[in-house]
Amino acid sequence: MRSTKYVESGVVATGGGTFTFDDNIQFIQSEGLSVYLSAPYVLLRSRIGDKAAERPLFRDHNAAHELLAQRVKYYRTADIAIEIREEETPGEIVERLILELPKGFLESAKRAAWRRA
């Protein structure tokens, strides 16, 4: 018999289509805090670079841009939206995200972690 271990807390990075289904949105928002890291299409495309060929939805520039435009309305329902700037480092993005978290969010997460330890 296989044992299943459940994670009580963590960060889950979903795929781009995950947050376009109402059931997924409701589940994510009922279980935690959703964050949308919004980046301009040009920045997303440049970061994907040569890997676009491996990503079927990014093979066609116009179709990918249209798909993003269709999905943004769902992404904007996230609890927090952070506009990403091209020159930002991941650390700077995290710092801005921390400032956007609800009051007491980090403290309650730390207390929960200590109780499990």
N, C-alpha and C positions, 0 to 999 in steps of 0.2 A: 504494500500500500504506500502510495506517495504522500508525503507530508507537504502541506501548503503553508507557507509563512506569509502573513499579511503585514504590510507596512502601514503603520499608523499615521505617519506624516512624511512629507517629502515634496519634491518639486517634480512635476510631470510636464514635459514638453510634448505637446500633441502635434500631430501633423496638421497641415493647413486646412484639410477638409473636416477635421474632427469637430471644430466649433461651428460648423454650418448646419448641424442637426439639433433641433430643439431638445430632444431627449439628452443629448450630450451636454448641451449648455446648462440645462436644469441640473443634471447630475454634478457637473463640475462646480457650479455655483452653490449647490447644496452642501458639498463636501469641503469646500475651501474657497480660496480667493483666486479669481481668474485675472490674468495680466496679458494684455495685448501689446507686444513690442512692434510698433508701427514704423515701417521704413519705406521710403520712396521706392517705387518699382525699379528705378534705375540702379539704386543701391543693391536691392535684392538680386537683380540680374547680374550685376558685377561680382557679387559674392559667390554666386553659383558658378559663374565662369564656364570652364570647359565641362563641368559636371552636368550642364543643362542637357546634354545628350542622354545621360543616364536617368533623367527625370522627365517622364513622358509629358507631363503637363507644362514643362518649360521648353519643349523642343520648338514650338512655334511662338515667336515673340508676341505677335498680336493676340493670339489665343490666350497666352499666359497673362498678358496685361488685362485682358477682358475678364478672365477668371478672377484675378485679384480684385478688380473693380466690383464684381458680383459678390465676393465674399466679405468685403470690408464692412458691409452693414451688419453682418453677424459678429465680426471681430470687435466692432465698436460697442457691443453689448457687454464686453468684459468689465469686470469691476474696476480695473485700472488700465489706462492706455498711456503708454510712454512713446513719445515721438523720438525715434532714433536719428541721430545726426551722423553723417558719414565719418567725421573725424573722431567720434567717440570710441573710447576703449570699452571693453566689457566691464571693467571696474567702475568706470564713470557712469555707465548705464545702471549698474547695481546701486551705486550711491543715489542716483536720482529715484530709482524705484523705492529704496528704503524711505526716502522722504515722502513718498506718495502712500505708503502703507497706512491703514487706519490706526488711530491712536491706540496704543496698547497691544497691537498685533504681535510685535516681536517679543514683548515680555511674556505674553500668554504662550507663545510657541516655545520659549525657553523653559517656562515652568512645566509644560507638558513633556518636554524632552527630559528634564530632570526626574520627573515622576516615573518615566519608563526606564531610566538608567539603573 
